[in-house]
């Protein structure tokens, strides 16, 4: 039996954007920013960030603004 392995970065940009859109925008930005140039470009893609929620839920169901670290990263580009 022939086995093949597909890595995340083997996927086309369009498919990665679709995957990212199913996940929390803040979590994706936190996870992929700074990994490599391709993921940085995808993180800033309008198809992904078109509905960026700048609030986060706390454990007690409160809403608060995104951390300054994340906002600084986002606004610096």
FIKE-210458 format. One record per residue (C-alpha): residue number from 1; residue in one letter; x, y, z. Coordinates in steps of 0.5 Angstrom, whole numbers, plus 500, padded with zeros to 3 digits. Layout:
// residues N
+-----+-----+-----+-----+-----+
|   n | res |   x |   y |   z |
+-----+-----+-----+-----+-----+
| NUM |   A |   X |   Y |   Z |
...
+-----+-----+-----+-----+-----+
END
This chain:
// residues 77
+-----+-----+-----+-----+-----+
|   n | res |   x |   y |   z |
+-----+-----+-----+-----+-----+
|   1 |   X | 500 | 500 | 500 |
|   2 |   X | 503 | 507 | 498 |
|   3 |   X | 502 | 512 | 503 |
|   4 |   X | 502 | 520 | 502 |
|   5 |   X | 503 | 525 | 507 |
|   6 |   X | 500 | 532 | 506 |
|   7 |   X | 502 | 538 | 510 |
|   8 |   X | 498 | 544 | 512 |
|   9 |   X | 503 | 548 | 507 |
|  10 |   X | 502 | 544 | 502 |
|  11 |   X | 494 | 546 | 501 |
|  12 |   X | 493 | 552 | 496 |
|  13 |   X | 491 | 559 | 499 |
|  14 |   X | 484 | 559 | 498 |
|  15 |   X | 483 | 552 | 502 |
|  16 |   X | 487 | 555 | 508 |
|  17 |   X | 483 | 561 | 508 |
|  18 |   X | 477 | 557 | 508 |
|  19 |   X | 479 | 553 | 514 |
|  20 |   X | 481 | 559 | 517 |
|  21 |   X | 474 | 562 | 516 |
|  22 |   X | 472 | 556 | 520 |
|  23 |   X | 476 | 558 | 526 |
|  24 |   X | 476 | 564 | 531 |
|  25 |   X | 480 | 569 | 528 |
|  26 |   X | 484 | 571 | 534 |
|  27 |   X | 486 | 564 | 535 |
|  28 |   X | 488 | 564 | 528 |
|  29 |   X | 492 | 570 | 528 |
|  30 |   X | 495 | 568 | 534 |
|  31 |   X | 497 | 562 | 532 |
|  32 |   X | 500 | 563 | 524 |
|  33 |   X | 503 | 570 | 525 |
|  34 |   X | 510 | 570 | 525 |
|  35 |   X | 511 | 563 | 522 |
|  36 |   X | 513 | 565 | 515 |
|  37 |   X | 511 | 570 | 510 |
|  38 |   X | 506 | 566 | 506 |
|  39 |   X | 502 | 565 | 513 |
|  40 |   X | 503 | 572 | 515 |
|  41 |   X | 500 | 574 | 508 |
|  42 |   X | 494 | 570 | 509 |
|  43 |   X | 493 | 573 | 516 |
|  44 |   X | 492 | 580 | 513 |
|  45 |   X | 488 | 577 | 507 |
|  46 |   X | 481 | 581 | 506 |
|  47 |   X | 478 | 574 | 505 |
|  48 |   X | 480 | 572 | 512 |
|  49 |   X | 480 | 579 | 516 |
|  50 |   X | 473 | 582 | 513 |
|  51 |   X | 469 | 580 | 519 |
|  52 |   X | 475 | 581 | 525 |
|  53 |   X | 472 | 581 | 532 |
|  54 |   X | 476 | 585 | 536 |
|  55 |   X | 473 | 582 | 543 |
|  56 |   X | 474 | 576 | 546 |
|  57 |   X | 470 | 572 | 551 |
|  58 |   X | 472 | 571 | 558 |
|  59 |   X | 471 | 564 | 562 |
|  60 |   X | 465 | 568 | 566 |
|  61 |   X | 462 | 569 | 559 |
|  62 |   X | 464 | 577 | 560 |
|  63 |   X | 466 | 580 | 553 |
|  64 |   X | 473 | 584 | 553 |
|  65 |   X | 477 | 588 | 548 |
|  66 |   X | 483 | 584 | 545 |
|  67 |   X | 489 | 584 | 548 |
|  68 |   X | 494 | 590 | 547 |
|  69 |   X | 499 | 585 | 544 |
|  70 |   X | 495 | 582 | 539 |
|  71 |   X | 492 | 589 | 537 |
|  72 |   X | 499 | 592 | 536 |
|  73 |   X | 501 | 586 | 532 |
|  74 |   X | 495 | 587 | 527 |
|  75 |   X | 495 | 595 | 527 |
|  76 |   X | 503 | 595 | 525 |
|  77 |   X | 502 | 592 | 518 |
+-----+-----+-----+-----+-----+
END
